[in-house]
Amino acid sequence: MGKGKRKYWQKPMVVTVILILLMAAVSLIVVKQINSYEERKCFDRLREETEELLRDIETNIKNDTENMELLARVVSEYEDLDSEALWEILDSYTDSGMISGLELLLPDNSVLTESGRRIDAEGILSFQEEKSLGVHMSDREEDLNEKGRYIVRNCVPVIQDGETKAILCGIIDLQEFPEKMKLEPYGGDAALYLIDGNTGEFLADTWHKELGNIWEMGERRLAEGYRHDQLKNDLTGGRNGYVVFVSETTGEYLYFYFAPMEINQWRAALSVPENIVFASADSIRNLLNIFVCFEILCFVVYFLWMLRNSLRAADEKQRQLDTVNYIYDVEKLLFNAHERKENIGKALEKIGYIISAEAVGFFMRGDTEGGSSFVWSRRGNKGPEIKEEIFEALWEYFRTRNCRFDAFTAEKLKSSLPGADLGGIKNMIAVPVEEMDGTIRGILAGFNLSDSHISSAALKSVCFSFNMFCNNIWSYNAMKEKGEKDILSGLYNRNKYESDLPVFPKLYHKSLACIYIDVNGLHELNNTRGHEAGDEMLKAVSEQIRGKFGERYAYRVGGDEFIVFALDAEEDEVNEKTREIVRELEKSRIYASVGAHWESGDFSMDILIKNAEKKMYNAKREFYSKEANDRRMRI
């Protein structure tokens, strides 16, 4: 694509691209902000779900503790803690809140459980220690009834007469605790954890099958930006926070949020798979991506539409500019083509590329029969042969006042130019080059066009330049002829002789002859009978030269001196013709001295001419040596 064409569409397209990029950038920023907002909402939800879970547990424990205090008052009214009536009451208090059963810790460190059954808890539980803590929650402990099963005791003192008679313990089964609480954050898709911040022991863990210790599980692979030491410091220090780690079970990212509880050093936490955490964000992101893709598609369609229109406008402007430049270039080339003949070929070549033609030709009619034709071919000598009879047929075609010729099929070519030898011509367009009065001066034609949609308008637009070329070349030839021709003799003058002299070594192939002729008695004739008689003598000599050697290489170089060159002629032939000239002139009582010199191969033009001149002077001396031919002779 040319520079001229690009400049028309580049500016609007650059502005369009900038606007599209700005809109795309704003859209991406908005999408990014919405994504960030949605992600923050997802993190906020994780935090809110965890804190809601934490509040539910704390509320349930508080309610359980209040109910336990009421029961403790009931127990304090019984003297016999093994009483069957008391244990019917205590055994009926199950599946209430978080508590799954009740126990009584006695001062002898024994425990009454389930229908008053006594268990020795020496070394496991200490009445004095539990008594000193008052109302409290224990940390994770092993169940006395089932080894390997973990529980938490909600402990309330049983006070009778101001003394602690026993410790009433509400048993919270940690395995059943999440289900009993009906805790289902994220609709059951999240894992629940209760962690002892001091020891790292799990009080609840719905992700793993068994309760373990968070620090004994080893370091998990964390996402970028998270550190294990920071996680441990936050958990043990009672701070809330986030961490993202890779699940060893599923291999996906788990988002983990933890917060401190008001119970002991417990920490409540939730872990949720990434696809659950960002479910809403992913939905929003997908909608935004669809919107962005649709927006990009609209931008692309608009850009292509804009590009198409811009290129179409640029094509039209470029076509107009190319046409103007084309006309100007052809006119500039033809301006001095009468002096620089190579320019006519360049002008035809430019036309050939404009109309996508294999060959372009121009035929110019001369003042007499015949004319001159100029042909440019894209393939040089291998192009189609453009015969002059085609131009003659076109000339007849345009004489009927046809203003153009378009033929893109063989049938139309044959019917429009009957009898013409078309050779390798497949199609053709042509226009006449006319004067203002309609006189046809020439024909401009294009042959074998590759595009059948090309019209003759491209040729018509440069017809004026070709008409000017015709005028210039005829004027130039007329002026040149006047400057090179001797008016009296009709032969070339000395100017032409001197301009042609350097060219002769390139003209002959085998030999070159120089004939030097001097008319005897011209000066005396002019003095005695007048210049008109002398002029007639010179005309007679010119006619003889023209008749024997032609006029192309014949020159009148002085008042009574003529020089003629004969290319590739035999020496005997040249000498015979010079003798005939002398004999014919003598019949009209005109005497001329002639010297002819013949050379072949490589020789000097200067020596050739001087030898001919020397022979001429020898003949002149011989002529005047005769008594009858003195300089006062009369004719």
MIRO-130511 format. One record per residue (C-alpha): residue number from 1; residue in one letter; x, y, z negated. Coordinates in steps of 0.2 Angstrom, whole numbers, plus 2048, in hexadecimal, padded with zeros to 3 digits. Layout:
% residues N
(NUM,'a',(X,Y,Z))
...
END
This chain:
% residues 635
(1,'m',(800,800,800))
(2,'g',(807,811,805))
(3,'k',(80B,81F,7F9))
(4,'g',(7FF,82A,802))
(5,'k',(7F1,81E,7FF))
(6,'r',(7F6,81B,7ED))
(7,'k',(7F5,82D,7E8))
(8,'y',(7E3,82E,7EC))
(9,'w',(7DD,820,7E0))
(10,'q',(7EB,820,7D3))
(11,'k',(7E5,82F,7C9))
(12,'p',(7D3,82A,7C7))
(13,'m',(7D8,818,7C4))
(14,'v',(7E5,81E,7B7))
(15,'v',(7D7,828,7AE))
(16,'t',(7CB,81A,7AF))
(17,'v',(7D8,80D,7A8))
(18,'i',(7DC,819,79A))
(19,'l',(7CA,81B,795))
(20,'i',(7C7,808,796))
(21,'l',(7D7,805,78B))
(22,'l',(7D1,813,77F))
(23,'m',(7BF,80A,77E))
(24,'a',(7C7,7F9,77D))
(25,'a',(7D3,800,76F))
(26,'v',(7C4,807,765))
(27,'s',(7BB,7F7,767))
(28,'l',(7C9,7ED,761))
(29,'i',(7CB,7F9,752))
(30,'v',(7B9,7F8,74E))
(31,'v',(7B9,7E5,750))
(32,'k',(7C8,7E4,745))
(33,'q',(7C0,7EF,738))
(34,'i',(7B0,7E5,738))
(35,'n',(7BA,7D5,737))
(36,'s',(7C4,7DC,728))
(37,'y',(7B3,7E2,720))
(38,'e',(7AC,7D1,723))
(39,'e',(7BB,7C8,71C))
(40,'r',(7BA,7D4,70C))
(41,'k',(7A8,7CF,70B))
(42,'c',(7AD,7BD,70B))
(43,'f',(7BA,7BF,6FE))
(44,'d',(7AE,7C9,6F4))
(45,'r',(7A1,7BB,6F5))
(46,'l',(7AE,7AF,6EF))
(47,'r',(7B2,7BA,6E0))
(48,'e',(7A0,7BD,6DD))
(49,'e',(79C,7AA,6DE))
(50,'t',(7AA,7A6,6D2))
(51,'e',(7A5,7B4,6C5))
(52,'e',(793,7AE,6C6))
(53,'l',(798,79D,6C3))
(54,'l',(7A3,7A3,6B4))
(55,'r',(794,7AD,6AD))
(56,'d',(788,79E,6AF))
(57,'i',(794,793,6A5))
(58,'e',(797,7A0,698))
(59,'t',(784,7A3,696))
(60,'n',(781,790,695))
(61,'i',(78E,78E,688))
(62,'k',(787,79C,67E))
(63,'n',(776,795,67F))
(64,'d',(77C,784,67A))
(65,'t',(786,78C,66B))
(66,'e',(776,795,665))
(67,'n',(76C,785,666))
(68,'m',(77A,77C,65D))
(69,'e',(77A,788,64F))
(70,'l',(767,785,64D))
(71,'l',(76A,772,64C))
(72,'a',(778,775,63F))
(73,'r',(76B,77D,634))
(74,'v',(760,76E,636))
(75,'v',(76F,762,632))
(76,'s',(773,76C,622))
(77,'e',(762,768,61B))
(78,'y',(767,755,61B))
(79,'e',(771,74F,60C))
(80,'d',(775,73E,615))
(81,'l',(77D,742,626))
(82,'d',(77B,72F,62A))
(83,'s',(768,731,628))
(84,'e',(75E,728,636))
(85,'a',(752,736,636))
(86,'l',(760,743,63A))
(87,'w',(767,739,648))
(88,'e',(756,737,650))
(89,'i',(756,74A,651))
(90,'l',(769,74B,657))
(91,'d',(767,73D,663))
(92,'s',(758,745,66B))
(93,'y',(763,755,66F))
(94,'t',(76B,74F,67F))
(95,'d',(76A,755,691))
(96,'s',(767,766,689))
(97,'g',(771,774,692))
(98,'m',(783,76F,694))
(99,'i',(783,763,686))
(100,'s',(781,750,689))
(101,'g',(782,74A,676))
(102,'l',(786,74F,664))
(103,'e',(792,74A,657))
(104,'l',(796,74E,645))
(105,'l',(7A8,750,63F))
(106,'l',(7A9,74C,62D))
(107,'p',(7B6,752,620))
(108,'d',(7BE,741,620))
(109,'n',(7C2,743,632))
(110,'s',(7B5,736,637))
(111,'v',(7A8,73A,645))
(112,'l',(796,735,644))
(113,'t',(78F,732,656))
(114,'e',(780,72A,65E))
(115,'s',(774,724,651))
(116,'g',(780,728,643))
(117,'r',(78E,71C,649))
(118,'r',(79E,720,640))
(119,'i',(7AF,722,649))
(120,'d',(7C0,725,641))
(121,'a',(7C7,734,649))
(122,'e',(7D7,735,63E))
(123,'g',(7E5,73C,648))
(124,'i',(7D9,741,656))
(125,'l',(7CE,74E,64E))
(126,'s',(7D2,759,63E))
(127,'f',(7C3,75F,634))
(128,'q',(7CD,76C,62C))
(129,'e',(7D3,773,63C))
(130,'e',(7C2,773,644))
(131,'k',(7BB,77B,634))
(132,'s',(7C8,789,635))
(133,'l',(7C3,78E,647))
(134,'g',(7B0,790,643))
(135,'v',(7A5,790,652))
(136,'h',(7AF,78C,660))
(137,'m',(7B2,782,670))
(138,'s',(7C0,775,671))
(139,'d',(7CB,773,680))
(140,'r',(7CB,763,68A))
(141,'e',(7CB,753,67E))
(142,'e',(7C9,741,681))
(143,'d',(7B8,739,67D))
(144,'l',(7B8,72F,66D))
(145,'n',(7AC,723,674))
(146,'e',(7B4,720,685))
(147,'k',(7C7,720,688))
(148,'g',(7CC,72A,697))
(149,'r',(7BC,735,697))
(150,'y',(7BF,747,694))
(151,'i',(7B3,753,68A))
(152,'v',(7B2,764,682))
(153,'r',(7AA,766,671))
(154,'n',(79F,775,66D))
(155,'c',(7A2,776,65A))
(156,'v',(797,77E,64D))
(157,'p',(79A,77C,63A))
(158,'v',(78C,774,62F))
(159,'i',(78B,77F,620))
(160,'q',(782,779,610))
(161,'d',(783,783,600))
(162,'g',(790,78E,607))
(163,'e',(79C,780,60B))
(164,'t',(79F,778,61C))
(165,'k',(798,766,61A))
(166,'a',(79C,761,62C))
(167,'i',(7A0,767,63E))
(168,'l',(791,765,64B))
(169,'c',(799,761,65C))
(170,'g',(790,763,66C))
(171,'i',(798,758,679))
(172,'i',(79A,75E,68A))
(173,'d',(79F,750,696))
(174,'l',(7AB,758,6A2))
(175,'q',(7A8,74B,6B0))
(176,'e',(795,74F,6AF))
(177,'f',(797,761,6AC))
(178,'p',(796,768,6BE))
(179,'e',(787,75D,6C2))
(180,'k',(77E,761,6B2))
(181,'m',(780,773,6B4))
(182,'k',(77A,772,6C6))
(183,'l',(788,77D,6CC))
(184,'e',(788,77D,6DF))
(185,'p',(791,78D,6E5))
(186,'y',(792,78F,6F7))
(187,'g',(783,783,6F9))
(188,'g',(78E,775,6F2))
(189,'d',(79C,778,6FE))
(190,'a',(7A8,77F,6F1))
(191,'a',(7B3,776,6E5))
(192,'l',(7B1,77B,6D2))
(193,'y',(7BF,77C,6C6))
(194,'l',(7C1,780,6B3))
(195,'i',(7D3,781,6AE))
(196,'d',(7DB,783,69D))
(197,'g',(7E6,792,6A0))
(198,'n',(7F2,78C,692))
(199,'t',(7F5,77B,697))
(200,'g',(7EF,77A,6AA))
(201,'e',(7E3,76C,6A6))
(202,'f',(7D4,76B,6B0))
(203,'l',(7C4,76B,6A6))
(204,'a',(7BA,769,6B6))
(205,'d',(7BF,765,6C8))
(206,'t',(7B3,760,6D5))
(207,'w',(7C0,75E,6E3))
(208,'h',(7CA,750,6DB))
(209,'k',(7C4,740,6D4))
(210,'e',(7CD,741,6C4))
(211,'l',(7D1,750,6B8))
(212,'g',(7E3,754,6B8))
(213,'n',(7EE,762,6B5))
(214,'i',(7F1,770,6C2))
(215,'w',(803,772,6BE))
(216,'e',(806,75F,6BF))
(217,'m',(7FF,75E,6D1))
(218,'g',(80E,766,6D8))
(219,'e',(810,775,6E3))
(220,'r',(804,776,6F1))
(221,'r',(808,77E,702))
(222,'l',(802,790,701))
(223,'a',(7FD,79C,70F))
(224,'e',(809,7AA,713))
(225,'g',(809,7B8,706))
(226,'y',(805,7AD,6F7))
(227,'r',(811,7A6,6EA))
(228,'h',(810,798,6DD))
(229,'d',(818,7A2,6CF))
(230,'q',(80C,7B0,6D2))
(231,'l',(7FD,7A4,6D1))
(232,'k',(804,79C,6C1))
(233,'n',(807,7AD,6B9))
(234,'d',(7F5,7B3,6BD))
(235,'l',(7ED,7A3,6B7))
(236,'t',(7F7,7A3,6A6))
(237,'g',(7F6,7B5,6A4))
(238,'g',(7E3,7B6,6A5))
(239,'r',(7E2,7C0,6B6))
(240,'n',(7D6,7BD,6C4))
(241,'g',(7DD,7BB,6D6))
(242,'y',(7DD,7B2,6E7))
(243,'v',(7E8,7A5,6EE))
(244,'v',(7E7,79B,6FE))
(245,'f',(7EF,78A,700))
(246,'v',(7EE,77B,70C))
(247,'s',(7E4,76C,706))
(248,'e',(7EE,75C,705))
(249,'t',(7DE,753,709))
(250,'t',(7D7,75C,718))
(251,'g',(7E6,766,71E))
(252,'e',(7DB,776,71F))
(253,'y',(7DD,786,715))
(254,'l',(7D4,787,704))
(255,'y',(7D0,798,6FD))
(256,'f',(7D2,798,6EA))
(257,'y',(7CB,7A5,6DE))
(258,'f',(7CD,7A5,6CB))
(259,'a',(7C7,7B0,6BD))
(260,'p',(7C9,7AF,6AA))
(261,'m',(7BB,7AA,69F))
(262,'e',(7B7,7B0,68D))
(263,'i',(7B8,79F,687))
(264,'n',(7C9,799,680))
(265,'q',(7D6,79B,68E))
(266,'w',(7CB,794,69B))
(267,'r',(7CB,799,6AD))
(268,'a',(7BD,796,6B9))
(269,'a',(7C2,794,6CC))
(270,'l',(7BA,78F,6DD))
(271,'s',(7C3,789,6EC))
(272,'v',(7BA,78A,6FD))
(273,'p',(7BF,784,70E))
(274,'e',(7C4,792,71A))
(275,'n',(7B6,78E,726))
(276,'i',(7A9,790,717))
(277,'v',(7B1,7A0,710))
(278,'f',(7B1,7A8,721))
(279,'a',(7A1,7A1,728))
(280,'s',(798,7B1,729))
(281,'a',(7A8,7BA,72E))
(282,'d',(7AA,7AD,73C))
(283,'s',(798,7B0,742))
(284,'i',(79B,7C2,742))
(285,'r',(7AC,7C0,74A))
(286,'n',(7A5,7B5,758))
(287,'l',(797,7C1,75B))
(288,'l',(7A4,7CF,75C))
(289,'n',(7AF,7C5,768))
(290,'i',(7A0,7C2,773))
(291,'f',(79D,7D4,773))
(292,'v',(7B0,7D8,776))
(293,'c',(7B0,7CC,784))
(294,'f',(7A0,7D3,78C))
(295,'e',(7A7,7E4,78A))
(296,'i',(7B8,7DF,792))
(297,'l',(7AD,7D6,7A0))
(298,'c',(7A4,7E7,7A3))
(299,'f',(7B4,7F0,7A3))
(300,'v',(7BC,7E4,7AF))
(301,'v',(7AC,7E5,7BA))
(302,'y',(7AC,7F8,7B9))
(303,'f',(7BF,7F9,7BC))
(304,'l',(7BD,7EE,7CC))
(305,'w',(7AF,7F8,7D2))
(306,'m',(7B8,808,7CF))
(307,'l',(7C8,801,7D7))
(308,'r',(7BD,7FB,7E6))
(309,'n',(7B5,80C,7E8))
(310,'s',(7C6,815,7E5))
(311,'l',(7CF,80A,7F2))
(312,'r',(7C1,80D,7FE))
(313,'a',(7C2,820,7FC))
(314,'a',(7D5,81F,7FC))
(315,'d',(7D4,814,80C))
(316,'e',(7C8,821,814))
(317,'k',(7D3,82F,80F))
(318,'q',(7E3,826,814))
(319,'r',(7DB,821,825))
(320,'q',(7D8,833,828))
(321,'l',(7E9,838,822))
(322,'d',(7F1,82A,82D))
(323,'t',(7E7,830,83C))
(324,'v',(7ED,842,839))
(325,'n',(7FF,83C,836))
(326,'y',(7FD,831,845))
(327,'i',(7F7,83E,851))
(328,'y',(805,84A,84A))
(329,'d',(813,83D,84C))
(330,'v',(80D,839,85E))
(331,'e',(80C,84B,862))
(332,'k',(81D,84F,85B))
(333,'l',(825,840,864))
(334,'l',(81D,845,875))
(335,'f',(822,857,872))
(336,'n',(833,855,87A))
(337,'a',(831,844,882))
(338,'h',(833,84B,893))
(339,'e',(845,84E,88D))
(340,'r',(847,83F,882))
(341,'k',(83F,831,88B))
(342,'e',(842,825,87C))
(343,'n',(834,82F,873))
(344,'i',(827,829,87E))
(345,'g',(82B,817,879))
(346,'k',(82A,81C,866))
(347,'a',(81A,825,869))
(348,'l',(812,815,871))
(349,'e',(819,80A,863))
(350,'k',(811,815,856))
(351,'i',(801,814,85F))
(352,'g',(803,801,860))
(353,'y',(804,7FF,84D))
(354,'i',(7F5,80A,84A))
(355,'i',(7EA,800,856))
(356,'s',(7F2,7EF,852))
(357,'a',(7F7,7EC,864))
(358,'e',(804,7E1,86B))
(359,'a',(808,7ED,879))
(360,'v',(803,7FF,87D))
(361,'g',(805,807,88E))
(362,'f',(804,819,896))
(363,'f',(802,81C,8A9))
(364,'m',(805,82D,8B0))
(365,'r',(800,831,8C1))
(366,'g',(80C,83B,8CC))
(367,'d',(809,84A,8D7))
(368,'t',(80A,83D,8E6))
(369,'e',(805,82B,8E7))
(370,'g',(80B,820,8D9))
(371,'g',(810,825,8C8))
(372,'s',(81A,821,8B8))
(373,'s',(816,814,8AB))
(374,'f',(81D,812,89A))
(375,'v',(81A,802,890))
(376,'w',(81E,7FD,87E))
(377,'s',(81D,7EB,878))
(378,'r',(81D,7E4,867))
(379,'r',(827,7D5,86D))
(380,'g',(832,7DD,879))
(381,'n',(834,7D4,889))
(382,'k',(82A,7C5,882))
(383,'g',(81A,7D0,881))
(384,'p',(80C,7D0,88E))
(385,'e',(811,7D6,8A0))
(386,'i',(808,7E7,8A3))
(387,'k',(807,7E8,8B6))
(388,'e',(805,7F9,8BE))
(389,'e',(7F6,7F2,8C7))
(390,'i',(7ED,7F1,8B7))
(391,'f',(7EF,804,8B5))
(392,'e',(7E9,806,8C7))
(393,'a',(7D9,7FC,8C3))
(394,'l',(7D7,807,8B3))
(395,'w',(7D9,817,8BD))
(396,'e',(7CB,811,8C9))
(397,'y',(7C0,80D,8BA))
(398,'f',(7C2,81E,8B2))
(399,'r',(7BF,827,8C2))
(400,'t',(7AD,822,8C0))
(401,'r',(7AD,82E,8B1))
(402,'n',(7AE,820,8A4))
(403,'c',(7B6,828,895))
(404,'r',(7BD,818,88D))
(405,'f',(7C0,806,890))
(406,'d',(7BD,7F8,883))
(407,'a',(7BF,7E6,887))
(408,'f',(7C2,7D9,87A))
(409,'t',(7BD,7C9,884))
(410,'a',(7C4,7C2,894))
(411,'e',(7B3,7C3,89C))
(412,'k',(7B2,7D5,89A))
(413,'l',(7C4,7D8,89F))
(414,'k',(7C1,7CF,8B0))
(415,'s',(7B0,7D7,8B3))
(416,'s',(7B7,7E9,8AF))
(417,'l',(7C7,7E7,8B8))
(418,'p',(7C3,7DC,8C7))
(419,'g',(7D2,7D6,8D1))
(420,'a',(7DF,7DC,8C5))
(421,'d',(7EC,7CF,8BF))
(422,'l',(7EA,7CF,8AC))
(423,'g',(7F8,7C3,8A9))
(424,'g',(7F9,7C0,896))
(425,'i',(7ED,7CE,891))
(426,'k',(7DF,7C8,886))
(427,'n',(7D7,7D9,881))
(428,'m',(7D9,7EB,885))
(429,'i',(7D3,7FD,880))
(430,'a',(7D8,80C,88B))
(431,'v',(7D3,81E,88D))
(432,'p',(7D7,82B,89B))
(433,'v',(7E2,839,898))
(434,'e',(7DA,848,89F))
(435,'e',(7DC,85B,8A3))
(436,'m',(7CF,867,89C))
(437,'d',(7C6,866,8AD))
(438,'g',(7C5,853,8AC))
(439,'t',(7D3,850,8B8))
(440,'i',(7DB,83F,8B3))
(441,'r',(7EE,841,8B0))
(442,'g',(7F1,830,8A8))
(443,'i',(7EB,820,89F))
(444,'l',(7EF,81B,88E))
(445,'a',(7EB,809,88A))
(446,'g',(7EE,7FC,87C))
(447,'f',(7EF,7E9,87F))
(448,'n',(7EC,7D9,875))
(449,'l',(7E5,7E2,865))
(450,'s',(7E4,7D7,856))
(451,'d',(7D4,7DF,84F))
(452,'s',(7C5,7E0,85A))
(453,'h',(7BE,7EE,84F))
(454,'i',(7CB,7FA,855))
(455,'s',(7C3,808,860))
(456,'s',(7CA,812,86E))
(457,'a',(7C8,822,862))
(458,'a',(7DA,81F,85C))
(459,'l',(7E0,821,86E))
(460,'k',(7D4,82F,872))
(461,'s',(7DC,839,864))
(462,'v',(7ED,83A,86C))
(463,'c',(7E7,83D,87E))
(464,'f',(7EA,850,87C))
(465,'s',(7FD,84C,877))
(466,'f',(7FF,841,886))
(467,'n',(7F7,84E,891))
(468,'m',(804,85B,88B))
(469,'f',(811,84E,88E))
(470,'c',(80C,84C,8A0))
(471,'n',(80C,85F,8A2))
(472,'n',(81D,860,89A))
(473,'i',(825,853,8A4))
(474,'w',(81E,85A,8B5))
(475,'s',(824,86B,8B0))
(476,'y',(835,865,8AA))
(477,'n',(837,85A,8BA))
(478,'a',(833,869,8C5))
(479,'m',(83F,875,8BB))
(480,'k',(84C,867,8BB))
(481,'e',(84A,865,8CE))
(482,'k',(84C,877,8D1))
(483,'g',(85C,878,8C6))
(484,'e',(863,869,8CE))
(485,'k',(85E,86A,8E1))
(486,'d',(866,875,8EE))
(487,'i',(857,87F,8F6))
(488,'l',(85F,880,907))
(489,'s',(865,86F,90A))
(490,'g',(858,865,8FE))
(491,'l',(867,85C,8F7))
(492,'y',(86D,85C,8E5))
(493,'n',(878,86B,8E0))
(494,'r',(888,86C,8D7))
(495,'n',(880,86C,8C6))
(496,'k',(879,85C,8CA))
(497,'y',(889,856,8D1))
(498,'e',(893,85A,8C1))
(499,'s',(885,852,8B6))
(500,'d',(885,842,8C0))
(501,'l',(898,840,8C2))
(502,'p',(89B,838,8B1))
(503,'v',(88D,82B,8B4))
(504,'f',(894,824,8C5))
(505,'p',(8A0,817,8BC))
(506,'k',(890,80F,8B5))
(507,'l',(886,80F,8C5))
(508,'y',(890,804,8D1))
(509,'h',(894,7F2,8CF))
(510,'k',(8A2,7EE,8DC))
(511,'s',(8A7,7FE,8E5))
(512,'l',(8A4,811,8E7))
(513,'a',(8A7,81C,8F6))
(514,'c',(8A9,82F,8F6))
(515,'i',(8A5,839,906))
(516,'y',(8AB,84A,906))
(517,'i',(8A4,856,914))
(518,'d',(8A8,867,919))
(519,'v',(89F,871,927))
(520,'n',(8AC,879,933))
(521,'g',(8A8,88B,939))
(522,'l',(89A,890,92D))
(523,'h',(8A2,8A0,928))
(524,'e',(8A5,8A6,93A))
(525,'l',(893,8A0,93F))
(526,'n',(88C,8AB,931))
(527,'n',(896,8BA,937))
(528,'t',(892,8B8,949))
(529,'r',(880,8B2,94A))
(530,'g',(87A,8B5,938))
(531,'h',(876,8AB,929))
(532,'e',(866,8A3,930))
(533,'a',(871,89A,93D))
(534,'g',(87D,895,92F))
(535,'d',(86E,88E,925))
(536,'e',(868,884,933))
(537,'m',(879,87C,935))
(538,'l',(879,877,922))
(539,'k',(868,870,924))
(540,'a',(86D,865,933))
(541,'v',(87C,85F,929))
(542,'s',(870,85B,91A))
(543,'e',(864,851,925))
(544,'q',(873,846,92C))
(545,'i',(879,843,91A))
(546,'r',(867,83E,914))
(547,'g',(864,833,923))
(548,'k',(875,829,921))
(549,'f',(877,829,90E))
(550,'g',(867,82E,906))
(551,'e',(865,83D,8FB))
(552,'r',(866,835,8E9))
(553,'y',(879,837,8E8))
(554,'a',(87C,845,8F5))
(555,'y',(881,857,8EF))
(556,'r',(885,868,8F7))
(557,'v',(893,86D,8EB))
(558,'g',(898,87D,8F4))
(559,'g',(893,889,903))
(560,'d',(898,87C,910))
(561,'e',(89E,86D,906))
(562,'f',(894,85D,903))
(563,'i',(898,84E,8F8))
(564,'v',(890,83D,8FA))
(565,'f',(892,82D,8F0))
(566,'a',(88E,81C,8F7))
(567,'l',(88C,80E,8EA))
(568,'d',(891,7FC,8ED))
(569,'a',(893,7FF,900))
(570,'e',(8A0,7F7,90B))
(571,'e',(8AE,802,911))
(572,'d',(8AB,7FF,923))
(573,'e',(899,804,921))
(574,'v',(89D,814,918))
(575,'n',(8AA,819,926))
(576,'e',(89E,815,934))
(577,'k',(890,820,92C))
(578,'t',(89C,82E,92A))
(579,'r',(8A1,82D,93D))
(580,'e',(88F,82D,942))
(581,'i',(88C,83D,938))
(582,'v',(89A,845,941))
(583,'r',(894,83F,952))
(584,'e',(882,844,94F))
(585,'l',(887,856,949))
(586,'e',(892,858,958))
(587,'k',(883,855,963))
(588,'s',(87C,865,95C))
(589,'r',(88D,86E,95D))
(590,'i',(890,86D,94A))
(591,'y',(8A1,868,945))
(592,'a',(8A4,860,934))
(593,'s',(8B4,85A,92C))
(594,'v',(8B1,849,922))
(595,'g',(8BC,840,916))
(596,'a',(8B6,82F,90F))
(597,'h',(8BF,825,902))
(598,'w',(8BA,814,8FB))
(599,'e',(8BF,80B,8EB))
(600,'s',(8BB,7FB,8E2))
(601,'g',(8BE,7F5,8D0))
(602,'d',(8C4,801,8C3))
(603,'f',(8CA,812,8C9))
(604,'s',(8C9,824,8C5))
(605,'m',(8BB,82F,8CB))
(606,'d',(8C6,83E,8CD))
(607,'i',(8D3,834,8D8))
(608,'l',(8C4,82E,8E2))
(609,'i',(8BD,83F,8E6))
(610,'k',(8CF,847,8E9))
(611,'n',(8D3,83A,8F5))
(612,'a',(8C3,83D,8FF))
(613,'e',(8C6,850,8FE))
(614,'k',(8D8,84D,905))
(615,'k',(8D1,843,913))
(616,'m',(8C4,851,917))
(617,'y',(8D2,85E,917))
(618,'n',(8DD,853,923))
(619,'a',(8CE,852,92F))
(620,'k',(8CB,865,92D))
(621,'r',(8DE,868,932))
(622,'e',(8DC,85C,940))
(623,'f',(8CD,865,946))
(624,'y',(8D4,876,946))
(625,'s',(8E5,870,94D))
(626,'k',(8DC,86F,95E))
(627,'e',(8DD,87F,968))
(628,'a',(8CB,87F,96C))
(629,'n',(8C6,87E,95A))
(630,'d',(8CC,88F,954))
(631,'r',(8C3,898,946))
(632,'r',(8BB,8A4,952))
(633,'m',(8B2,897,95C))
(634,'r',(8A0,899,95F))
(635,'i',(892,88D,95F))
END
